[in-house]
Amino acid sequence: MRLDEFIEFEANERAERRRLAAEKDYGILDHLDSFERRFDEHVSDDAVVGSVSPSIFVGRADYPNVSTGLLSPVGREERAAAFETSAAWYDEGVSITDVFDRRTSLLNSTRGVDVADAGTTSGATSVGGGSGSAESVHDAWNGWLGVQREVAIADRPVDVEIGLDGRPDLDFEVGTEDIKTPTGPRAAARTADLGENPHVPRPVKKTLEDDDWRAEGAMTFLYRRGFDVYEINTILSAGALGRGENRRLVPTRWSITAVDDTVGQFLRGSIRSNPAVDGIEVHRNEYLGNAFWVILVPGQWEYELVEMKSPGSIWNPDPEAGVYLAAASEGREGRTGYVEETAGAYYAARLGVLEHLDDRGRQAKALVLRHVSDDYWGPVGVWQVREAVRNAFDGELGTAETFGEAVRGVADHLPVSLARLRRKSTLAAGLQANLGDFVDAG
């Protein structure tokens, strides 16, 4: 499909998706009232919660002394799996409000620990029958960290019973900060016990039993055996990967990027000897107020993400401000340092592109353009970047004769001028010169 026909086709598809999203939206305040009622019904007087935990959380504040939590969907145990972030959220078509609903419905029962030490910190008492003495995270199969790890490595939500150290206070006054970081109530945990023997897949058992396996190799092993990055980052976060006593709890936000980066590096190595794509391709997807254009060009692997954040969007809230641009790129050998400007979105989008190329047995130069519109009123996490790019390659695609033609065609639908885009995008400027397709940058 020629690029101009593809753009018209995509415009019609976007209008239909916006209509469907508007029909299924619902009020946040109604949800909060409903949750408070459920919480009152299911948290007993002695502050013991019998629930099902689909996931864990490890904070990053005050690292290496961090807060670790078991997440439980109070009153919705029968749907526990739906509350764990996964690719299924995209398939389900969740809205930003849906994400707010699920995140705020999770009770986060927390304990403070050292990332390398299964013993207690800051004078806390032992949990779930633990001795309270310091032992390596590697050996922590009892007490609080033991329960948390069992939840993390299981392939389905786990029955747990959590004793809370007092009843949590529910404060659901909705303000700007709540919308920016939708989270549920927190409560200090006194005890944690398993209500069943969790089912652990054989490949995960193998990574746990091999004390000489570096975390990067274990991550790749699990990915090659069909585990998605969501499952792997939870296992990594729980301190269940790496060499023996070097294993550490990894803050959830860090583990997400670490897995995206590690799997991305593996895939980049896998495609480097593949033939290039045959022609210039333009793919597009839009989700949760974020529009993604992916341009693939014949040649050896290069990659760049350019983000355009519109005024009034969550990361550029001033409605009078101009469009904020951020960009990061890499060549055939990758990067040597962490990406600051585009952060985790860089690795999440790169993973989606590399998976597509690996599936096709091809390689390419890839330019990903992300437009964050003012419809993106609350950040839901980089999972939406990953899934939007992963799914951008489904269905129709646009074609162009030259890279310059592709960039010009896309730029007409971006919130910045072609000249400003070229000044920011290293890959676009370089490829235009290489292809001999010069465009006036004035």
N, C-alpha and C positions, 0 to 999 in steps of 0.2 A: 504494500500500500504506500503510495507516495506520501511524503511528509505532510503536504497541505490537506490531503484527504484524511490522514490519520489524526491530525489536530482537530478537524471538524468532528470526526467520529468520537474522539475522546471528550470533546466539549459536551456532546449529547449524553454520553455515559456519566459524566460528572454531575450533570443536572439531575439525572435519575437517582444517583447515589445520595445526593443532598436531600432529595425529597423523602426517600426512604428513611434516612437518618433522623429527619425532623419528626416523622411519624412515630418513631419508637422512643423519643426522648421523654423524660419525666422529671418531676421536681425533686431537687436535692433535699429540700426541707422535709418533704413527705418521707423520704428515705430515712432521714436522721430520726424523725419521730418514731418510725417503725422499728429502727434498730434499738432505740432506747427501751422500747416496750419488750422486745425480744431479750435484751440483756437482763432486764428485771426478772423475767420469767425463768431464765436458765442459769443464772449465777445464784447459788444457794447461800443460805445465811452464814455457813461456815467458810465461805469463800473458796469452795472447791469446785473446779470446772471439769466436768466430764465432757470431752469433746473429741473432735477428729481434727488432726493437724495435717494440712496438706504441705506445709513448708516451714522454713525457718528464716530468721533475719539476724544478720550480724551488723551492728552499727560501726561507724568509723570515728566518731567523736572520741577524743582522749586516747586515741590509739597509742600504745598497745593494750591499754585497759579499756575494753569495749563492752557494750551492752549486747547480749545475745538473747534472742527471743524465739519462742514457739508461737506460731500464728494459728489462731483457731476461729473459724466462722461461727460465732455463737448463735445458736438457734437455727443454723442452716447446715447442719452436719451432713445431711443426705446429699448435699450438692458441694461438698468440700472441695472436690477436684476443680470445680469451676472458679474457685477463688485463687488458684495458683497461676501466676503469669505464665503464659505459654503461647505457642503459635495458634492454638485453638481460639484465642481471643479475636484474632483477625478473621478467621474463618466464620466466627460467630457474628462478626460485625459490631463489636461492642463500641459504644460511644464514649466520649469523655465522661459523661455522667455515669455510665455503667461502671467505668473504672473507679470513679469516686465512690460509688456504691460498694463495690467489692473491697476496695482498700480500707474504707472506713468501717466495714463490717467485721474486720479481723481484729480480735483481741490479741495484743502482743504481750505475752507473759514473759518477763525479762529477768535476767540475772547478769551481773557484771563479772567478767573474767579477764584474765590475761590471755592474749591470743596464742601463747605458747605453753600455757600452764593450766592444767585442769583443776588446780586447787582454787580456793576462793581468794578474793581480793577485797581490799578496803574493809577488813574486819568482818566480812559476811560469813554466815554460818554455812555448813555443808547442806547440800540439796539432795533429796531422794535417797538418803542412806549413805552418801559418800563420806569418806573419812575426814575431808577437809584438808588433808595433806596435799602438797603440790606434787603432781605427776604430769608426765608429758601428755599433750593432747593426743598424741599417737596411741596412747594406751587407755584413753578415756572411754570406757564402755559402760560405766555405771554412773549413777547420779545425773545431774542436770545435763552435762555435755554428752553423756552416753545416750540419753533419751533424744536429745537434739540431733545427734548424729544418726541414730536409727531412723528418725523421721526423714532426714536429708537423703539417705541412701535407699530408702524404700521406693518401690515403683508405683505406689498408690498411697492415698492418705491413711494415716495411722491413728488408731484409737489411743488417746492419752487421757490421763487424769492429772490435773494441775492444781496444786494447793497455792492459793494466793496469799500474800502477806498483807491482808487487809483488802477491803473492797475498793476497786478503782473508782475514781471520780470521772463522770462523763461530762465533758464540756464541749458542746456542739454548737457554740456560737460561730456561725459561718462568717469568716472575714477573709481578707486578702491572703493571709498566710495559710489558712486552711485550704484554700483553693490551690495554692501553689504546691503544697505538699500534702495531698490527701492521705491520712493515716488514721487507723482506728485507735481506740483507747489502749493505754499501757497500764500494766499492773506488775508490781514486784512479785516474783514467784518464790514460794517457800519450798515446795516439793514438786516433783514430776515423776510420773510412773507410766509405763507402757500398759495398755489394756489388751495387747495382743502381740504376737511375734510377727514383726514386719517381714514382708517378702522382699528379698534383696536379689536383683538379677545377677546371674553368674559373672558377667564381665566386671560388674562393680566389685564383687567379692575378690576377683583376681587383682584388681588395682589396690584393694585394701591389704591383701596378703603379701604383696611384693614390696618389701621395705627398701629396695634398691632402685625403684622406678622414679625417675624425675617426674614432677607434676606435669610438665609439658607433654612428655611421652604418654602418660596415663590419660590426659585429656584427649589426645589424638586417637589413642586406642579406643576410647569409649565412643568418640564421634564416628569412627570408621565402622563401628558395630551398631550404628543406628540410633545412638543417643543424641538428642538435640541439645543445643547449647544451653537451654534452660535447665535441663536436668544436670548437666555437667557443672554449671556454675554453682548450683546448690550443693553438690557434693564437694566441690573445691572449697566453698565458703565454710563448710562444716569441719574443715581440717582433715579430710579423708583422703587427700591426694598428696603425693610427694614422698621423699625419702625418710622413712622411719621417724626418728626423733626430730627431724627438721620440719615436720608437718606443723602447720599453723592454721588457726582460724583466719579467714580472709573476709574483711568487710564486704557485704553483699554488693555494693556498688563497684568495688574494685574487682570482685570476682567476675562480674558480668563482662567488663571490658577485657579482663585477662583471658577469658575463654574465647571471646570474639577474636581477639588478636592472635592467640595461639592457633586456633583452627584456621583463621585466615592465612597465617604464615604457612601452615601445612598445605592448604589448597593452592596457594601461590606457587609453592614448589612443585605441586602436582601438574600444573598447567604450563609450566615454563617451556616444555619441549613440544607442546601442542601446536598445530597449525593455527594461523590467525583466522578470525571471522572473515567471510568472503567480501562483505561490503559494509557500508556505514548504516547502522541501525539506531533508531530512536524509540525508546520504550518510555511509557509513562504510567504513573499510578498516583492516586490521591486518597488520603485517609486521615481522618481526624484533623482536618484543617491544614494538612501538610501535603504539598504537591511535589512529586519527584519526577524528574526527567533523567533518564539514563541514556547516554550516547556512547555507543561502542564503535570503535574505529579499528580497521585492520592494523596489526603491528604487534610488537612485543608488549608485555604487560606494563602499563602505567595506570595510575589511578589518582583521581582528585575528587574531593567533595567540596562544593561551594554552597554555603548556606546563605539565604536571603531572608532576613527576619523582619517582617512588616511592622510598622508602628501600630501599637495596640495589641500585638501578640504577647504571649506570656514572657518571652525573653527580651522584648523591646516594648515595654508597656506604655511609654509616652506616645500618645496619639499624634503629637506634633513633631516627633522625631522622624528622621528619614529612615530608609531601609538600612538595616545593619547587615554588613557582609562579613563572612568569615570563610576561610579556605585552608585546606591542607592537602598535601599531595605526596606521592611516592613514585619512585622509578622501579625498574625491574627487580632490584635487590631489596626493595622495601625501605623502611625508615630505621634510623638509629635511636630515635627518642620519641617520647610520648607526644601526642598531638594536644596542644593546648586550646587552640581556637575553636575547634569543632568537637573536641573531647570524645565521649563514647559513641556519638553518632557516626564518627568517621569509621570506626571499626565495625559497627553494626551494618552500615550501608555497604562497606567493602565486602563483608561476609556474604551478603545477598548476591552481589555481582560475581564473586568468585565461585559460589555454589552453582550459579547458572552456567558459567563458562566451563566448569569442571564436568557438569552433567552433559554438556555438548561436546566435550573433548576439544575445546578451542581456547584461544587466548585473545586478548584485545587490549587496546588502550581504552580506558573507561572514564568518562566524565559524568559525575552525578551532581545534578543541580536540585537543591532542596529549597522550596519556597514555603516559609512558615507564615501563614496568613493570620489575620486577627480572629479567625474562627478557632484558633488554637488557644483557648483561654486558660487551660491548666495542663501542665506537663504530665504525661502518663508514663514516661520512661522510654528508653531507647528501643524497647521491643517494637514499638510502632514504626520506627525507622527501619529496623531489620525486616519486619514482615511486609511493609510497603514496598521495599526494594525487592525482596524475594518474589513477591507476587506481581511486580511490574512487568515481568517477562511472559506472563500468561496472555494469551489472546493475540490481538492484532499488534503490529509494529509499523513504524514509519521508516522509510528509506530516503537516503539523500545521495547525491552524486559526490559531494565533497563535504569535508568536515565543516568548512565555512558555511555552506548551505544549511547544514543541520543546526549549527549554532544560531544563524540568523533566524531560521524558522522558529526555534524554541524561544529565542530572546524576545520575539514579539509578544510572548505570553508571560513574560517575567516582570517583576516589579522594578527592575533596574534597566538602564540602557545597555545596549550592546557594548558601547565603549567602556562603561564602568565594569561590566562583567569581564571583558578582556583584560582590563588593568588588574583585576583581582585574580583571575584564573591563569596560573602558570601553564597548565596543560593546554588550554584553549589558545593562548598566544603562541606557544611553541608549535602546536600542530598546524595552525593556520599558515605559519611561515613554511613549515615543511611541505605542506600540500600545495603551496603556491597560490593559495586563495586568500588574497589580502582584502581586508575590509577597512574602510575609512574609520579610524578610531577617534575622529574628532567629535 
